[in-house]
């Protein structure tokens, strides 16, 4: 009897142990997959002029991606994703792409996102001077609403890969009214010159944000959780992600009444100034590494620069993102005894300069990704930076470039690129100055961020470890 009792107790004890092991294992698995909500993430960016969408530089591209939702995202592995559409289908026979808007999605204000909003956002994008907008515009026959929640994009010719063009970072969902946003966050509190607090958009179509706030810093007092900087910074506290992004600075002469000596003198002066900064010298139209030709633009001595520029009353228009160098630049001009008035332009003012030839002297930034083909970069420069000079000659050169690309002959392609660059230098409306390369640095405790195809950090999965 006693033996039977001991046997029963041993069996009970084993079962109990197995139950406890299984329970502990389940708890471990639950804790392993549980994602913590809450916390704040800080990121260092340039201060935007306003919340009106204007992606004029890389910092702005990142900032506006936090408060405006792209129609489509292109991931690093080539996958296309959308939080706006439940599906999209291309019909080869009718050459039409149908976008079906998800049900019950809203802006940060709670107002519903409709197919009409998508259509209007597409129209506004196509009216812009972006090279990506021009390219897409040349393919579209019509955009129309189908039923209540679908948008049809009719193409002029068959292109089954057309949806990949709609992943352009400049193509975002714009609300019909101000002070409401389509992105994962919305602006909640701003202290000019210091920081901006972004709060989660509880109606965000992509789902709830894991963090309670993103703090966008406009100053360099300490290292934030995420920042953009030159590649190669070594820190055990941060992980470096190569964004594949570089930003070029050019001097432009939109009007035609600027002498060659004046252009070279101002170019030479800016070369001297920027050589002391943290930029790489740019001797090509795109990037020194990939250019088929290296530009050898002559420069003047300081004494000749001074003699040419001293009495011209030059007004140099500069993007507001470069305003941090103003004090240093004015001190440089004072020491060189060269009077130049600097006028800083907001992002939206820059967007309106395309046909304004009253501006004689203009600094401009342009963002490129390493993955963008060389011919696309050249077309972007010509279409977005030639202003009123974009005439039949440049249209012919670009059409010839497209024809050469179709032949898939790299030597002919480089020759055509060299021809276009040569024409730009001869016309003298644009001269390259310097280049700034970017990596994204993320603190080890911050998880869930991925870099998209265009080099932007996507915050949909960001969380504090």
C-alpha positions as CSV (number, residue, x, y, z in Angstrom):
1,X,0.0,0.0,0.0
2,X,2.8,2.3,0.9
3,X,4.6,1.6,-2.3
4,X,1.5,2.4,-4.3
5,X,1.2,5.7,-2.5
6,X,4.8,6.6,-3.2
7,X,4.4,5.7,-6.9
8,X,1.3,8.0,-7.1
9,X,3.1,10.9,-5.4
10,X,6.1,10.5,-7.8
11,X,3.7,10.6,-10.8
12,X,2.0,13.7,-9.4
13,X,5.3,15.4,-8.7
14,X,6.6,14.7,-12.3
15,X,3.3,16.1,-13.8
16,X,3.6,19.2,-11.6
17,X,7.2,19.8,-12.7
18,X,6.3,19.4,-16.4
19,X,3.4,21.8,-15.9
20,X,5.6,24.4,-14.2
21,X,8.3,24.0,-17.0
22,X,5.6,24.5,-19.7
23,X,4.2,27.5,-17.9
24,X,7.6,29.1,-17.5
25,X,8.4,28.4,-21.1
26,X,5.2,30.1,-22.2
27,X,6.0,33.1,-20.0
28,X,9.4,33.3,-21.6
29,X,8.0,33.2,-25.1
30,X,5.4,35.9,-24.3
31,X,8.1,38.2,-22.8
32,X,10.4,37.5,-25.8
33,X,7.8,38.8,-28.3
34,X,6.3,41.5,-26.1
35,X,7.0,45.0,-27.4
36,X,7.2,47.8,-24.9
37,X,5.1,50.9,-25.5
38,X,6.1,54.4,-24.3
39,X,9.2,56.5,-24.0
40,X,10.6,59.3,-26.1
41,X,13.0,59.3,-29.0
42,X,15.0,62.3,-30.0
43,X,16.3,63.1,-33.4
44,X,18.6,66.0,-34.6
45,X,17.3,67.8,-37.8
46,X,17.3,71.3,-39.3
47,X,14.5,73.5,-38.2
48,X,11.7,73.6,-40.8
49,X,10.2,76.9,-41.8
50,X,6.7,75.7,-41.5
51,X,4.6,72.5,-41.6
52,X,3.7,72.9,-45.2
53,X,5.3,70.0,-47.1
54,X,8.5,71.1,-48.9
55,X,11.3,68.5,-49.2
56,X,14.1,70.8,-50.3
57,X,16.9,69.0,-48.6
58,X,17.7,65.6,-46.9
59,X,16.9,66.8,-43.4
60,X,13.5,68.0,-44.6
61,X,12.8,64.7,-46.4
62,X,13.3,63.0,-43.1
63,X,11.2,65.5,-41.1
64,X,8.2,65.6,-43.4
65,X,8.2,61.8,-43.5
66,X,7.3,61.9,-39.8
67,X,4.1,64.0,-40.3
68,X,3.0,63.2,-43.8
69,X,2.3,59.7,-45.1
70,X,3.7,58.5,-48.4
71,X,1.2,56.9,-50.8
72,X,3.7,54.0,-51.2
73,X,7.0,53.0,-49.6
74,X,9.8,51.2,-51.4
75,X,11.8,49.1,-49.0
76,X,15.5,48.3,-49.2
77,X,14.7,44.8,-50.5
78,X,12.5,46.2,-53.3
79,X,9.2,45.4,-51.6
80,X,6.4,48.0,-52.1
81,X,4.2,48.8,-49.2
82,X,1.2,51.1,-48.5
83,X,-0.8,52.0,-45.4
84,X,-3.3,53.9,-47.5
85,X,-4.4,51.3,-50.0
86,X,-5.9,47.8,-49.3
87,X,-4.8,46.8,-52.8
88,X,-3.6,48.1,-56.1
89,X,-4.1,46.4,-59.4
90,X,-2.7,47.1,-62.9
91,X,-4.8,46.2,-65.9
92,X,-2.5,45.7,-68.9
93,X,-5.3,45.8,-71.5
94,X,-6.7,49.2,-70.4
95,X,-3.3,50.5,-69.3
96,X,-4.9,51.5,-66.0
97,X,-3.7,51.3,-62.3
98,X,-6.6,51.0,-59.8
99,X,-5.9,52.1,-56.2
100,X,-8.4,51.0,-53.6
101,X,-8.4,53.1,-50.5
102,X,-8.7,51.3,-47.2
103,X,-11.9,51.7,-45.2
104,X,-12.2,53.8,-42.1
105,X,-8.8,55.5,-42.1
106,X,-8.4,59.1,-41.0
107,X,-6.1,62.1,-40.6
108,X,-4.7,63.2,-37.3
109,X,-7.9,65.3,-36.8
110,X,-10.2,62.3,-37.2
111,X,-11.4,63.5,-40.6
112,X,-11.7,60.5,-43.0
113,X,-9.2,59.9,-45.8
114,X,-11.0,59.6,-49.1
115,X,-10.2,58.6,-52.6
116,X,-10.8,62.2,-53.6
117,X,-7.9,63.2,-51.2
118,X,-5.6,60.7,-52.9
119,X,-6.6,62.1,-56.4
120,X,-6.0,65.7,-55.2
121,X,-2.6,64.8,-53.7
122,X,-1.5,63.1,-57.0
123,X,-2.6,66.3,-58.9
124,X,-0.7,68.6,-56.6
125,X,2.4,66.4,-56.8
126,X,2.3,66.3,-60.6
127,X,2.1,70.2,-60.7
128,X,5.5,70.4,-59.0
129,X,8.8,70.9,-60.6
130,X,10.3,67.7,-59.1
131,X,12.0,65.5,-61.8
132,X,10.1,62.5,-60.4
133,X,6.8,64.5,-60.9
134,X,7.7,65.4,-64.5
135,X,8.6,61.8,-65.3
136,X,5.3,60.5,-64.0
137,X,3.3,63.3,-65.6
138,X,4.6,62.4,-69.0
139,X,3.1,58.9,-68.6
140,X,-0.4,59.8,-67.4
141,X,-3.4,60.2,-69.6
142,X,-6.0,60.8,-66.9
143,X,-6.7,60.4,-63.1
144,X,-10.3,59.7,-62.2
145,X,-12.4,58.5,-59.3
146,X,-14.0,55.0,-59.6
147,X,-16.9,54.4,-57.2
148,X,-16.5,55.8,-53.7
149,X,-13.1,54.5,-52.6
150,X,-11.1,53.8,-55.7
151,X,-8.8,55.9,-57.9
152,X,-8.0,55.0,-61.5
153,X,-4.7,56.2,-63.2
154,X,-4.9,55.8,-66.9
155,X,-1.5,55.6,-68.7
156,X,-0.6,56.7,-72.2
157,X,1.3,53.5,-72.8
158,X,1.6,50.1,-71.1
159,X,3.9,50.1,-68.0
160,X,3.3,47.3,-65.6
161,X,6.0,48.7,-63.2
162,X,4.4,52.1,-63.0
163,X,3.4,51.7,-59.3
164,X,7.1,51.7,-58.3
165,X,7.4,55.3,-59.6
166,X,4.7,56.2,-57.1
167,X,7.1,55.4,-54.2
168,X,8.8,58.8,-54.8
169,X,9.5,60.3,-51.3
170,X,8.0,63.6,-52.6
171,X,4.6,62.0,-53.2
172,X,2.6,62.3,-49.9
173,X,-1.0,62.4,-48.8
174,X,-1.9,66.0,-48.3
175,X,-5.0,66.8,-46.2
176,X,-7.6,69.1,-47.7
177,X,-7.3,71.5,-44.8
178,X,-4.4,72.9,-42.7
179,X,-3.3,71.9,-39.2
180,X,-4.1,68.2,-39.8
181,X,-1.6,65.5,-40.8
182,X,-1.5,62.1,-42.5
183,X,1.7,60.8,-41.0
184,X,2.6,58.7,-37.9
185,X,3.0,61.9,-35.8
186,X,1.7,65.4,-35.6
187,X,3.3,68.6,-34.3
188,X,2.2,69.3,-30.7
189,X,4.6,71.8,-29.3
190,X,7.4,74.0,-30.8
191,X,10.1,76.1,-29.1
192,X,11.7,78.0,-32.0
193,X,15.4,77.5,-32.3
194,X,15.4,74.6,-29.8
195,X,13.0,71.7,-30.4
196,X,9.7,70.4,-31.6
197,X,7.6,67.7,-29.8
198,X,5.7,65.3,-32.1
199,X,2.9,63.2,-30.6
200,X,1.5,59.9,-32.1
201,X,-1.3,60.3,-34.5
202,X,-3.9,57.9,-33.0
203,X,-5.7,57.6,-36.3
204,X,-2.5,56.7,-38.3
205,X,-3.4,54.2,-41.0
206,X,-0.2,52.2,-40.3
207,X,-1.1,51.5,-36.7
208,X,-0.2,52.8,-33.3
209,X,3.2,54.3,-32.6
210,X,5.2,52.4,-30.0
211,X,6.7,55.6,-28.5
212,X,4.8,58.4,-26.7
213,X,6.8,61.2,-28.4
214,X,9.5,62.1,-30.9
215,X,11.6,65.2,-29.9
216,X,13.1,66.9,-32.9
217,X,16.1,68.9,-31.8
218,X,17.4,72.0,-33.7
219,X,20.7,72.4,-31.9
220,X,23.9,70.5,-31.1
221,X,24.0,70.7,-27.3
222,X,24.2,66.9,-26.9
223,X,23.9,63.7,-29.0
224,X,20.3,62.7,-29.5
225,X,19.1,59.2,-30.0
226,X,19.1,59.6,-33.8
227,X,21.1,62.0,-36.0
228,X,22.4,62.5,-39.5
229,X,26.2,63.0,-40.0
230,X,29.2,62.1,-42.1
231,X,29.9,58.4,-42.6
232,X,32.6,56.8,-40.4
233,X,31.9,58.3,-36.9
234,X,33.0,55.7,-34.4
235,X,30.9,55.4,-31.2
236,X,30.1,52.2,-29.2
237,X,26.8,53.8,-28.2
238,X,25.5,54.1,-31.8
239,X,24.9,52.0,-34.9
240,X,25.7,53.5,-38.2
241,X,23.4,53.0,-41.2
242,X,24.7,54.1,-44.6
243,X,21.8,56.0,-46.1
244,X,23.3,56.1,-49.5
245,X,22.4,59.8,-49.6
246,X,24.5,62.8,-50.6
247,X,23.5,66.4,-50.9
248,X,25.2,68.8,-53.3
249,X,25.6,72.5,-53.1
250,X,25.6,74.5,-56.3
251,X,25.9,78.2,-57.2
252,X,23.2,79.1,-59.8
253,X,22.6,82.2,-62.0
254,X,18.9,82.0,-63.0
255,X,19.0,85.2,-65.1
256,X,21.1,85.8,-68.2
257,X,22.6,89.2,-67.4
258,X,25.5,88.0,-65.3
259,X,29.0,88.3,-66.9
260,X,31.3,85.3,-67.0
261,X,33.9,87.1,-64.8
262,X,31.3,87.8,-62.1
263,X,30.2,84.1,-62.2
264,X,33.8,82.9,-61.8
265,X,34.6,85.4,-59.2
266,X,31.6,84.5,-57.0
267,X,32.3,80.8,-57.6
268,X,35.9,81.2,-56.6
269,X,35.0,83.1,-53.4
270,X,32.5,80.4,-52.3
271,X,35.1,77.7,-53.0
272,X,37.5,79.5,-50.6
273,X,34.9,79.8,-47.9
274,X,33.5,76.2,-48.1
275,X,37.0,74.7,-48.1
276,X,37.2,75.4,-44.4
277,X,33.9,73.6,-43.7
278,X,33.0,70.0,-43.3
279,X,32.1,69.4,-46.9
280,X,33.8,67.5,-49.7
281,X,34.9,69.5,-52.8
282,X,32.7,68.7,-55.8
283,X,34.3,68.6,-59.3
284,X,31.4,67.1,-61.2
285,X,27.7,67.7,-61.6
286,X,26.7,64.7,-59.5
287,X,29.4,62.9,-57.6
288,X,33.2,62.7,-58.2
289,X,33.1,58.9,-57.9
290,X,30.6,58.3,-60.8
291,X,31.1,61.2,-63.2
292,X,32.4,60.4,-66.7
293,X,34.2,63.8,-66.7
294,X,35.9,65.8,-64.0
295,X,35.2,69.5,-64.3
296,X,38.2,71.8,-64.2
297,X,36.6,75.2,-63.7
298,X,39.2,78.0,-63.5
299,X,39.2,80.2,-60.4
300,X,40.4,83.7,-59.7
301,X,42.9,85.0,-57.1
302,X,41.5,86.8,-54.1
303,X,42.7,90.2,-55.3
304,X,40.9,89.7,-58.6
305,X,37.8,88.4,-56.8
306,X,37.8,91.6,-54.7
307,X,38.2,93.9,-57.7
308,X,35.3,92.3,-59.5
309,X,32.8,91.9,-56.7
310,X,33.5,94.9,-54.5
311,X,31.1,97.3,-56.2
312,X,28.5,95.0,-57.7
313,X,26.1,95.2,-54.7
314,X,25.5,91.4,-54.9
315,X,22.5,89.9,-53.2
316,X,23.1,86.2,-52.7
317,X,20.0,84.1,-52.0
318,X,20.6,81.1,-49.8
319,X,18.4,78.3,-48.5
320,X,17.4,78.7,-44.8
321,X,19.0,75.3,-44.0
322,X,22.4,76.9,-44.5
323,X,21.6,79.8,-42.1
324,X,23.8,78.2,-39.4
325,X,26.9,79.3,-41.3
326,X,25.7,83.0,-41.6
327,X,27.9,84.4,-38.8
328,X,31.0,82.6,-40.1
329,X,30.3,83.7,-43.7
330,X,29.8,87.3,-42.8
331,X,33.1,87.3,-40.8
332,X,34.8,85.7,-43.8
333,X,33.5,88.5,-46.1
334,X,34.5,91.2,-43.6
335,X,38.1,89.9,-43.5
336,X,38.2,89.7,-47.3
337,X,36.7,93.2,-47.6
338,X,34.0,92.0,-50.0
339,X,30.4,93.3,-49.3
340,X,27.7,90.8,-50.2
341,X,24.1,90.9,-48.9
342,X,22.7,87.5,-47.9
343,X,19.0,86.8,-48.2
344,X,17.8,83.5,-46.7
345,X,14.9,81.8,-48.4
346,X,12.3,79.5,-46.7
347,X,11.6,76.1,-48.2
348,X,8.4,77.2,-49.9
349,X,10.0,80.3,-51.3
350,X,12.6,78.1,-53.0
351,X,9.9,76.0,-54.5
352,X,8.5,79.1,-56.2
353,X,11.8,80.2,-57.8
354,X,11.6,78.0,-60.9
355,X,10.6,80.8,-63.3
356,X,11.8,83.8,-61.3
357,X,14.7,85.3,-63.2
358,X,14.9,88.4,-61.0
359,X,17.1,86.4,-58.7
360,X,20.6,86.7,-60.1
361,X,22.7,84.7,-57.5
362,X,21.4,81.6,-55.8
363,X,22.9,78.8,-53.7
364,X,20.9,75.6,-54.0
365,X,21.0,72.1,-52.4
366,X,20.0,68.9,-54.2
367,X,19.6,65.5,-52.7
368,X,20.6,62.3,-54.5
369,X,20.9,58.6,-53.7
370,X,23.7,56.4,-54.8
371,X,21.2,54.0,-56.3
372,X,19.7,56.6,-58.7
373,X,21.2,56.0,-62.2
374,X,23.6,58.7,-63.4
375,X,21.3,59.7,-66.3
376,X,18.4,60.2,-63.9
377,X,20.6,62.5,-61.7
378,X,21.6,64.6,-64.7
379,X,18.0,64.9,-65.8
380,X,17.0,65.9,-62.3
381,X,19.6,68.7,-62.3
382,X,18.6,70.0,-65.7
383,X,14.8,69.8,-65.0
384,X,14.9,71.2,-61.5
385,X,17.7,73.7,-61.7
386,X,17.8,75.2,-65.2
387,X,14.9,77.6,-64.4
388,X,13.8,79.6,-67.5
389,X,16.8,78.2,-69.5
390,X,15.1,74.8,-69.9
391,X,14.5,75.2,-73.6
392,X,14.2,73.1,-76.8
393,X,18.0,72.5,-76.7
394,X,17.9,70.8,-73.3
395,X,14.7,68.9,-74.1
396,X,16.5,67.6,-77.2
397,X,19.5,66.5,-75.2
398,X,17.4,64.8,-72.6
399,X,15.4,62.9,-75.3
400,X,18.7,61.8,-76.9
401,X,19.8,60.6,-73.4
402,X,16.7,58.5,-73.1
403,X,17.3,57.0,-76.6
404,X,20.9,56.1,-75.7
405,X,19.8,54.5,-72.4
406,X,17.4,52.3,-74.4
407,X,20.4,51.0,-76.4
408,X,22.1,49.9,-73.1
409,X,25.5,51.0,-74.2
410,X,27.4,52.5,-71.3
411,X,30.0,54.2,-73.4
412,X,27.4,56.1,-75.4
413,X,25.5,56.9,-72.3
414,X,28.6,58.5,-70.7
415,X,29.2,60.4,-73.9
416,X,25.7,61.9,-73.9
417,X,25.9,62.8,-70.2
418,X,29.2,64.5,-70.9
419,X,27.6,66.5,-73.7
420,X,24.8,67.8,-71.4
421,X,27.2,68.7,-68.6
422,X,29.4,70.5,-71.2
423,X,26.4,72.6,-72.3
424,X,25.5,73.5,-68.8
425,X,29.0,74.7,-68.1
426,X,29.1,76.7,-71.3
427,X,25.7,78.3,-70.6
428,X,27.1,79.1,-67.1
429,X,23.8,78.9,-65.2
430,X,25.1,76.3,-62.7
431,X,28.5,75.5,-61.1
432,X,29.0,72.7,-58.5
433,X,30.6,73.6,-55.2
434,X,30.6,71.0,-52.5
435,X,29.0,67.7,-51.4
436,X,27.8,66.5,-48.0
437,X,27.4,62.7,-47.5
438,X,25.1,61.3,-44.9
439,X,24.8,58.3,-42.6
440,X,22.1,57.7,-40.0
441,X,23.3,57.1,-36.5
442,X,20.9,55.3,-34.1
443,X,21.5,54.8,-30.4
444,X,21.8,51.1,-29.4
445,X,18.7,51.3,-27.2
446,X,16.5,52.4,-30.1
447,X,15.1,49.5,-32.1
448,X,12.7,49.0,-35.0
449,X,13.9,51.7,-37.4
450,X,14.6,50.6,-41.0
451,X,16.1,52.6,-43.8
452,X,14.0,52.7,-47.0
453,X,15.3,52.6,-50.6
454,X,15.6,56.4,-50.7
455,X,17.8,56.5,-47.6
456,X,15.1,57.8,-45.1
457,X,14.8,56.2,-41.6
458,X,11.2,54.9,-41.3
459,X,9.7,55.4,-37.8
460,X,6.7,53.0,-38.1
461,X,8.4,50.4,-35.9
462,X,10.6,52.6,-33.7
463,X,10.6,51.7,-30.0
464,X,12.8,52.1,-26.9
465,X,14.5,48.9,-25.9
